[in-house]
């Protein structure tokens, strides 16, 4: 409102205008004080709240390397002996498309030893 408009108001209107303005300003002050309080509150961490430690951060801690795996027990197995008979198995055809694989070089995927007990 301009100064000229205020001069034309009577005493009652000025009082009502002033009280309305005062209420709005007090509400704004309360709002700003609440916002200041929120900003001054420390951030919640696992140390000052019920948040789990995994969600917190570890300040000024050097990065640790990976832990070495614990060595397990030494395995025991039957020692291999020289084979009496060796059977080489080659794939003759592709299991998916049926293509002939007899002339294609193949590599060893594994070996096994079969022991027969004679009675």
C-alpha positions in Angstrom: 0.0 0.0 0.0 1.2 3.5 -0.7 1.6 6.2 1.9 -1.3 8.2 0.4 -3.7 5.2 0.7 -2.7 4.7 4.3 -3.4 8.3 5.2 -7.0 7.9 3.9 -7.7 4.9 6.2 -9.3 5.5 9.6 -7.8 4.4 12.9 -9.7 1.1 13.1 -8.7 0.0 9.6 -5.0 0.9 10.3 -5.1 -1.2 13.5 -6.6 -4.2 11.6 -4.1 -3.8 8.9 -1.2 -3.6 11.4 -2.4 -6.7 13.3 -2.8 -8.7 10.1 0.7 -7.7 9.0 2.1 -8.6 12.5 0.5 -12.1 12.3 2.0 -12.8 8.9 5.4 -11.6 10.0 5.3 -13.7 13.2 4.3 -16.8 11.2 7.2 -16.1 8.7 9.6 -15.8 11.7 8.5 -19.1 13.1 8.8 -20.8 9.7 12.4 -19.4 9.3 13.4 -20.4 12.8 12.2 -24.0 12.1 14.2 -24.1 8.9 17.3 -22.8 10.7 16.8 -25.5 13.4 16.6 -28.2 10.6 19.8 -26.9 9.0 21.7 -26.8 12.2 20.8 -30.4 13.1 23.6 -32.8 12.3 23.2 -35.3 9.5 22.0 -38.7 10.7 24.7 -41.3 10.6 25.1 -44.8 12.1 26.8 -43.2 15.1 24.1 -40.7 16.1 20.9 -42.6 15.0 19.4 -46.0 14.6 20.7 -46.3 11.0 22.7 -49.5 10.3 26.5 -49.2 10.1 26.5 -50.3 6.5 24.7 -47.1 5.5 27.3 -44.8 7.2 30.7 -43.7 5.9 34.1 -44.3 7.4 35.9 -40.9 7.3 39.7 -40.8 6.8 40.1 -44.5 6.6 42.6 -45.9 4.1 41.2 -48.4 1.6 42.1 -51.9 2.5 43.0 -54.6 0.0 41.1 -57.8 -0.4 41.6 -60.4 2.3 43.4 -63.4 1.3 41.3 -66.6 1.3 41.9 -69.0 4.0 43.6 -72.1 2.8 41.4 -75.2 3.2 42.5 -78.7 4.1 44.8 -80.6 1.8 42.8 -82.9 -0.4 43.5 -86.6 -0.5 43.0 -88.6 -3.6 44.2 -91.8 -5.2 47.5 -91.4 -7.1 47.4 -91.9 -10.8 49.2 -94.9 -12.2 50.3 -95.5 -15.7 47.4 -96.7 -17.8 47.2 -100.1 -19.3 44.8 -99.0 -21.9 44.2 -95.5 -23.3 41.0 -94.7 -25.1 40.8 -91.5 -27.1 37.3 -90.2 -27.6 36.7 -87.7 -30.4 33.4 -86.0 -31.3 32.0 -87.2 -34.6 29.3 -84.6 -35.1 27.9 -81.5 -33.5 25.2 -82.1 -30.9 23.3 -78.9 -31.9 23.5 -78.8 -35.7 24.7 -82.2 -36.7 27.8 -80.9 -38.6 30.6 -83.5 -39.3 33.5 -82.8 -36.9 35.8 -85.8 -37.8 38.4 -83.8 -39.7 38.4 -80.8 -37.2 41.2 -80.6 -34.7 40.0 -81.2 -31.2 41.5 -80.5 -27.8 41.6 -82.5 -24.5 38.9 -81.4 -22.1 39.6 -83.9 -19.3 40.8 -87.3 -18.4 39.6 -89.9 -15.9 41.1 -93.0 -14.5 39.0 -96.1 -14.1 40.1 -98.7 -11.6 38.7 -102.2 -11.8 38.9 -104.4 -8.8 39.6 -108.0 -9.7 38.1 -110.7 -7.5 
